[in-house]
Amino acid sequence: MTNRELAKEIAKGLVETGVEGAYDAVSCSTAGDYPSLGCSQWEGGRADILLSYIDGGDKFAGRTFSDIEAAGELEELAELLGSEQGIEAQLMILANDTLDYVDACLDAGLTDSRAIIYAGMWGPTSTHCVYSFIKMRIAAGHDMNDLDTCADEFHDLYYSWADCDEYKHGYQNRSNRQYEYVRTLDLSEYGVPGYDEGE
C-alpha cells in the first residue's frame, strides 16, 4: 500500500471506531459563534476549506453558527456533510493529516500494512509517543509487524508509555476496538490478503 492509501485507511478507521466524530456533525464552537463541522470538528478557515470541496458548501462558508441556526439550515448543512461528496472531502483532509502518522510508523520500523494502520490509529494521542513506543518495543525484541503482537503491546503498555495511567481501561478498550476493526478490514482492493489468509 502507498503512504496515501495507508493514511486514508487510518482516517476511515478513526471515524469508524469513534476516535473521530460523525461525518454529519454540526455544532457551535466552544470558542465562539461559528460552526464546528464534520468528523474532526473543523472550524474557521479549515471548515471553509472543507466546504469548498463540497457542491453547495459555499452557501455556509464564513457564516456564524447562530446565522445558520436562525435560518433553519443546520439540517441542510448536516446533510451536505454526510453526503457521499462530503464524506470523501472529509476523508481527503483527514488523510492529509494522518500522513504524519504513517511516516512515524514507517520511520519506527513498521512495514506490515495492518500493523501500520493499527498503530497509525493511535497517532492522535501523540505522533512522537507512537513512534518512540514502536521503536522501544522493536528494540526489546517484539515483532511489531505482526498485528496480534502489535495490538498486544499497545494494549498492555501504551497507556503507561503515554503517561496516561488514569486512562488505562479506556486505552485498553480502544486497543481492543481498533484491533478488531483492523483485523477484519477488507484491504483486497490494495492486493492485501485477509488477515486469516496469512497477512
C-alpha positions as CSV (number, residue, x, y, z in Angstrom):
1,M,0.0,0.0,0.0
2,T,1.2,3.5,-0.7
3,N,1.5,6.1,2.1
4,R,-1.6,7.9,0.9
5,E,-3.6,4.6,0.8
6,L,-2.5,3.8,4.4
7,A,-3.3,7.3,5.5
8,K,-6.8,7.1,4.0
9,E,-7.4,3.8,5.8
10,I,-6.2,5.2,9.1
11,A,-8.6,8.2,8.6
12,K,-11.5,5.9,7.9
13,G,-10.6,3.8,10.9
14,L,-10.5,6.8,13.2
15,V,-14.1,7.6,12.2
16,E,-15.4,4.0,12.2
17,T,-14.0,3.3,15.7
18,G,-15.3,6.5,17.2
19,V,-12.0,8.3,17.8
20,E,-13.2,11.0,15.4
21,G,-16.8,12.1,15.3
22,A,-19.6,11.6,12.8
23,Y,-19.3,12.9,9.2
24,D,-22.6,14.9,9.5
25,A,-21.8,16.5,12.8
26,V,-22.6,20.2,13.2
27,S,-22.3,22.1,16.5
28,C,-21.4,25.5,17.8
29,S,-17.7,26.0,18.6
30,T,-16.9,26.4,22.3
31,A,-14.5,29.2,21.2
32,G,-17.0,31.5,19.5
33,D,-20.1,31.8,17.4
34,Y,-19.0,29.7,14.4
35,P,-19.8,26.2,13.3
36,S,-17.7,23.2,14.2
37,L,-18.1,20.8,11.3
38,G,-17.7,17.1,10.4
39,C,-15.8,14.2,11.9
40,S,-12.8,16.4,13.0
41,Q,-14.9,19.4,14.1
42,W,-13.2,21.7,11.6
43,E,-13.6,25.4,12.4
44,G,-12.9,28.7,10.8
45,G,-10.6,28.6,7.8
46,R,-10.3,24.8,8.0
47,A,-14.1,24.5,7.9
48,D,-14.3,26.8,4.9
49,I,-11.7,24.7,3.1
50,L,-13.8,21.6,3.7
51,L,-16.9,23.3,2.5
52,S,-15.1,24.5,-0.7
53,Y,-14.7,20.8,-1.7
54,I,-18.5,20.1,-1.5
55,D,-21.0,21.3,-4.1
56,G,-23.2,23.8,-2.3
57,G,-20.8,24.2,0.6
58,D,-20.0,27.9,-0.3
59,K,-23.5,28.7,1.0
60,F,-22.3,28.1,4.5
61,A,-18.7,29.4,4.3
62,G,-17.8,32.3,6.6
63,R,-21.2,32.3,8.4
64,T,-21.8,32.3,12.1
65,F,-23.4,29.3,13.8
66,S,-26.3,31.5,15.0
67,D,-26.9,32.8,11.5
68,I,-27.2,29.3,10.1
69,E,-29.3,28.2,13.0
70,A,-31.7,31.2,12.7
71,A,-32.1,30.5,9.0
72,G,-33.2,26.9,9.9
73,E,-30.3,25.5,7.8
74,L,-28.5,23.3,10.3
75,E,-30.1,20.1,9.0
76,E,-29.3,21.1,5.4
77,L,-25.6,21.6,6.4
78,A,-25.5,18.3,8.2
79,E,-26.9,16.5,5.1
80,L,-24.3,18.2,3.0
81,L,-21.5,17.0,5.2
82,G,-23.0,13.5,5.4
83,S,-23.4,13.2,1.6
84,E,-21.0,11.0,-0.5
85,Q,-19.1,14.1,-1.6
86,G,-19.0,15.4,1.9
87,I,-17.6,12.2,3.3
88,E,-15.0,12.0,0.6
89,A,-13.9,15.6,1.2
90,Q,-13.5,14.9,4.9
91,L,-11.6,11.7,4.3
92,M,-9.3,13.5,2.0
93,I,-8.5,16.3,4.5
94,L,-8.2,13.8,7.4
95,A,-5.9,11.5,5.4
96,N,-3.6,14.5,4.7
97,D,-3.3,14.9,8.4
98,T,-2.8,11.2,9.0
99,L,0.1,11.1,6.6
100,D,2.3,12.2,9.6
101,Y,1.1,9.0,11.4
102,V,2.1,6.8,8.5
103,D,5.6,8.5,8.3
104,A,6.1,7.9,12.1
105,C,5.1,4.2,11.8
106,L,7.4,3.7,8.8
107,D,10.3,5.5,10.4
108,A,9.9,3.5,13.6
109,G,10.3,0.2,11.6
110,L,6.8,-0.9,10.6
111,T,6.3,-2.5,7.2
112,D,3.1,-4.5,7.5
113,S,0.0,-2.8,6.2
114,R,-2.3,-3.8,9.0
115,A,0.2,-3.0,11.7
116,I,0.8,0.4,10.2
117,I,-3.0,1.1,10.1
118,Y,-3.5,-0.1,13.7
119,A,-0.5,1.8,15.1
120,G,-1.4,4.8,13.0
121,M,-4.8,5.0,14.6
122,W,-3.0,5.8,17.8
123,G,-1.5,8.9,16.2
124,P,-3.9,11.5,17.6
125,T,-2.6,10.7,21.1
126,S,0.9,11.8,20.1
127,T,2.8,11.1,16.9
128,H,6.1,11.2,18.8
129,C,4.8,8.9,21.5
130,V,3.6,6.3,19.0
131,Y,7.0,6.5,17.1
132,S,9.1,6.0,20.3
133,F,6.8,3.3,21.6
134,I,7.1,1.2,18.4
135,K,10.9,1.7,18.4
136,M,11.2,0.7,22.0
137,R,9.2,-2.5,21.6
138,I,11.1,-3.5,18.4
139,A,14.4,-2.9,20.3
140,A,13.1,-5.1,23.1
141,G,12.7,-8.0,20.5
142,H,8.9,-7.8,19.8
143,D,7.7,-8.3,16.3
144,M,5.6,-5.2,15.9
145,N,4.9,-6.1,12.2
146,D,2.7,-9.0,13.5
147,L,-0.8,-7.4,14.1
148,D,-1.5,-9.7,17.1
149,T,1.8,-8.8,18.8
150,C,1.5,-5.1,17.9
151,A,-2.0,-4.9,19.4
152,D,-1.0,-6.8,22.5
153,E,1.9,-4.4,23.1
154,F,-0.3,-1.3,22.7
155,H,-3.0,-2.9,24.8
156,D,-0.7,-3.8,27.7
157,L,1.8,-1.0,27.8
158,Y,0.9,2.1,25.7
159,Y,-1.2,3.8,28.3
160,S,1.8,3.8,30.7
161,W,4.2,4.9,27.9
162,A,1.9,7.8,27.1
163,D,1.8,8.7,30.8
164,C,-2.0,8.1,30.9
165,D,-2.2,5.5,33.7
166,E,-5.5,7.1,34.9
167,Y,-7.0,6.2,31.4
168,K,-5.7,2.6,31.4
169,H,-9.1,0.9,30.9
170,G,-10.1,3.4,28.2
171,Y,-6.9,2.9,26.3
172,Q,-7.2,-0.9,26.6
173,N,-10.8,-0.7,25.3
174,R,-9.7,1.4,22.5
175,S,-6.9,-1.1,21.7
176,N,-9.4,-3.9,21.5
177,R,-11.8,-2.0,19.3
178,Q,-9.0,-0.9,16.9
179,Y,-7.6,-4.5,16.8
180,E,-11.0,-6.0,15.8
181,Y,-11.5,-3.2,13.2
182,V,-8.1,-3.7,11.6
183,R,-8.2,-7.5,11.8
184,T,-11.5,-7.6,9.8
185,L,-10.7,-4.8,7.4
186,D,-11.1,-5.6,3.8
187,L,-7.9,-4.4,2.0
188,S,-8.3,-6.6,-1.1
189,E,-8.6,-3.6,-3.3
190,Y,-4.9,-2.9,-2.5
191,G,-3.9,-6.5,-3.0
192,V,-3.5,-7.2,0.7
193,P,-4.9,-10.6,1.7
194,G,-7.4,-11.1,4.5
195,Y,-5.9,-11.4,8.0
196,D,-6.9,-15.1,8.3
197,E,-5.2,-15.7,4.9
198,G,-1.8,-15.0,6.5
199,E,-1.3,-11.3,6.2
